[in-house]
């Protein structure tokens, strides 16, 4: 059986749905196919916190994106501004000396227009008061350039986009895996698909958009590209990101692009799920992430610190520190806090599923921890406490310069002595969110071939686009990138489909 569509989108996460919404502005017959069953729809987006990074000049830009402008907290909020220059500097800090890529410049320039476009499509945004602001002198000070998230987190974002797509006649088919791109005269003209029962079907279209994610849940590809035991890491998102889209693209000559040995990995509670067991959508976003390491110390199983917990706002370190944990012995670490910061820890630290050890003394705490060198850990904490600069006031709303002097690794900010009982230790590991390597696309989102020419009829977006991130990223950039490149790919695919239809009409008229 063959179905014919104007544009087919492979993948139903944020990027794929943005591509579908953009293509829908030109055509009615837009199809989204999703490998997962309906209960796991939404790709990695459904497992995210829904935060989106974008440039803005001040509160007027923020206000234009909000539906609830009567929230009384807005009167006490200091959002500041986040310029294109600041976004560029944040991205550059993860480039290991590389200049900004073309893709990164696109992300910066299109971030605010894309947010406005999403708002016009019915996506509701709200300030991230609980995770991105600290109260200071009666004001709610936002930090780190990240201010808004989709209502309902990532699952809410995907649900809003999907509802808008379906409201305008779009079709989503679940349990439908793309297995091969259909080629004709050097052009992509559709996809071969298969359902869970193995029933195969050919779907045809003038343009195909691949939005099938990276290879974070493919252990063989993780071992091939990332090495260092990363294949033993747990994937914190959809189990369906196995690199299928990338492999299909490479089989038709797509050019690999970006850093394939790089990935986004974050500190996660030790109660993780295996690769063959899917998390319920939204589960990890509120219960398993452990991102408050900057408020305490983080030790490996040898009892030693291995990163500067206060190097920068956690938005700029968390995507690297998950990988740093995975590189430690046993791929485990321990985040240790005292009672002074209890009120600052994110809600997941107090969730019923949180796994922690509590004691009234550091010695008792370390004795109760399984798998740690307690003597070395005790010495590490003693040295840390002695090194804390008591002359600087602790202020989590800014990089306060409250350091621990002379330590290796250093501690630049938010250093406080661990001296107030009770003490808590949270065992953590690293969870991979997505991989950085992908394909190269041109300005329209068309996939570039190894011959330096676009592959006709093939477009890509989301995690499949390489060159956006290299050695980490500022928090909230991933969803924004998916939306920016999804929208561009959808517009490009629709334009290509329109051109194909026009050419067909001309050929037909020439035969009369």
Secondary structure, 3 states (H helix, E strand, C coil): CEEEEEEEEECCCHHHHHHHHHHHCCCCCEEEECCCCHHHCCHHHHHCCCEECCCECCHHHHHCCECCCCCHHHHHEECCCECHHHHHHHHHCCCCCCCCCHHHHHHHHHHHHHHHHHHHCCCCEEECHHHHEEEECCEEEECCCCCEEECCHHHHHHHHHHHHHHHCCCEEECCCEEEEEEEECCEEEEEEEECCCCCEEEEEEEEEEECCCCCCCCHHHHHHHCCCCHHHCEECCCCCCCCHHHHHHHHCCECEECCCCCEEEEEEECCCCCCCCCCCCCHHHHHCECCCHHHCEEEECCCCECCCCCCCCHHHCHHHHHHHHHCCHHHCEEEEECHHHHHHCCHHHHCCCCCCEEECCHHHHHHHCCCCCHHHHHHHHHHHHHHECCCCCCCCCCCCCCCECCCCCCECCCCCCCCCCCEEEEEEEEEEEEECCEECECCCCEEEECCCCEEEEEEECHHHECCCCCCCCCCCHHHHHHHHHHHHHHHHHHHHHHHHHHHHHHHHHHHC
